[in-house]
């Protein structure tokens, strides 16, 4: 989300003067014409308290055209600041910030989200959830997150990455993202991975990401320990490799070295996969994704072009889709996946976001 908000600020700076109010430790290069003010204290709660005072005061001083919140979590701040300064208010909604199962949030935050002049959503599914939560369709715009298209002139060495991490020559199924319950990795290991190993005995499941829970959800992730326990119980622990969080260069090398991106996202009450940005990142590297058609994932995977979509919860079908995709080879998807990802390039994201603001100004 920090990367998305940084890109959002940079793209808006092409048409507006932009000041970003961010949590402590934010240091992204926001580009020319963007000012950054970071909270002096750590933590989400402290950031919200700081913003609740600082943002309205700044809005009264500067009288901006728009006050845009990077998540529904900051809806109270956007609403207060926009009322005081008579600016227009907007929110970028991710999905979980619409459906989070918390009584106080439902009673206080959702009414403020409904009152916001413009709600930009990251997928068609998030737009649907927003409508179901009472947001007027006239106040909604869909702008999917963007992606950095990698240069193909000097690709990272896939072979060196495999050697560095002892992955051998067998197929590599890549999982990227936080190990939360919604990601469904443990369930795939328990209910689908055995079928993949029966077809490809040398396959490895490579897991990249940390275990931090979502700030809006009280549901903690299944985590590495759960995945490891399931794999050990089923005798598959030797086929799973955890790398934890990695830098951008190492992540790009992982995309290039893998044969398949696995995305078994689950449908959970009060939790949702808003879009599936990692599927677009995979496609940008020519790596096909096999995923459940859950939440906003269908917007991030083009069936038969950048990967395969399977009915949520059908692990047997997911395993078969993975087996078929591995059998075809990633080269079968390379050009189509890259072309699909090109439609999500950051400049296009910026154009769509600026157009949504202009259209709302004219309404």
Secondary structure, DSSP 8 states (H G I E B T S, - for coil): -HHHHHHHHHHHTTTS-EEEEE-TT------TTEEEEE-SS-SHHHHHHHHHHHHHHHHHHH--SEEEESSGGGHHHHHHHHHHHT-EEEEEE-SHHHH---HHIIIIIHHHHHHSSEEEESSHHHHHHHHHTT--GGGEEE----B----SSS---HHHHHHHTT--SS-EEEEES---GGG-HHHHHHHTHHHHHHH-TT-EEEEE------TT-S----HHHHHHHHHHHTT-GGGEEEEES--HHHHHHHHHH-SEEEE----BTTB-----HHHHHHHHTT--EEEE--TTGGGT--BTTTEEEE-TT-HHHHHHHHHHHHHH-GGGTHHHHHHHHHTTBHHHHHHHHHHHHHHHHH-
